[in-house]
Amino acid sequence: MSALKDALDTIGVPAEDLPGGLVKLPGFQVHLGRHKGETVDLAVVGSDFPMTPPAGLHIHADWGSDRPNVSVSPLGQDWRYFSRKHSDWKGRNPVHLLIAYLNRVLGDA
């Protein structure tokens, strides 16, 4: 089990390890933006959590291609990769920083 999956499990967020150091968050609820209320599967690189912030977010959804820095994800044609840098990876609880980052990216999607 990866450190990121363990941290997400601790706060009650379902997660599963994927090959290549990715962690999938199935059924993640979108809380902000034009997709508020939708549920999507997400994946982030978790192999070096909590040392390094994610460089982007893989979203299993058919939306987002009209946004800057969005491409087809290596996870497949049904996935989009949102290249978004986390600007401030400081704090006492990295898993809460990650959830805030996910919500921010999804709110802008």
N, C-alpha and C positions, 0 to 999 in steps of 0.2 A: 504494500500500500504506500502510495506517495504521501509526502508531507502535506501537499495541498489537499488531496482527497481526505486525509485524516482531519485537517483543520476545518474543511467544509462539513464533514460528518459531525464534528463537535458542535457546530452551530445549527445543525439540523438541515443543512442543504444537501440534497442527494447528489452524489458524484460518483463517477467511475473512471478508473484509469484506462487510457487508451495507449496503443503503441506509439512510440516516438516521444514519450514524455508529456503527452497531452492529457488533460483531465476534462471529461465531459460532464456538463451539468444538464441533465435531461429535464424537460418541463419547467424551465425557468420563466417566471412570470415577469412580463414587462410592466414597469410601474410608472414610466414617464414617456412623454412624447406622443407622436401620432400613432404608435402601435401599442399604446397603453391598454392593458387588459388581455393582450395576446400572450400565448405561451410558446416558447421556442426552446430548442436544444442549443446549447452553447458549448464551446470548447476553448480552453486556454492552455498555453504551455505552462506546465507546473513542475518541470524537472528541476528547476533551481529555486523553487519557492522555499522560503520567503525572501531570499537574497535579492532577486532581480524582479522588477515589476514586469507585467506582461507587455509585449510590444504590440499586441492586437488581440482581436477576438474573432473566433470562427462562429458564425451564426447559421443555423439550419433554417433558412427562411427564403422566400422568393422576393424579398424586398431589400433595398439598400443600394442597388446598382446605380441609382441616381445621386448617390452621395460621393464626396471626394474620398480618394484612397480606399476604395472598395474593389475587391477582385474576387474571382472564383477561388474558393479555398482548395487546398490540396486534399481535403476530406471528400470532395466530390462536387459535381455540377449543382447539386441542391444546396450547397453550403456557400456562404459568402465570408470573405476574410476582410474585416475592418481593421486597417492598419492605424492604430491610435496609440500614441505614446502616453504613458502615465507620467504626469508632470511632477508629482510630489509623493514619492514612495517613502514617507516617514510617518512614524506613529507607533503606538504601542501594540496594535493588533493588525497585522498584515492581512488577515483574512477579511476583516471588515473594510480595509482599504480596497481590497479586491472587489468585494460586493459593491461598494460605492462606485468603483471604476466601471464595472459591468453595467450598472444602472445608468451611469452617465453616457456611455457609448450607446446603449439601447435607446436612451431618451433622444439621442441625436440621429438615430438610424432612419 
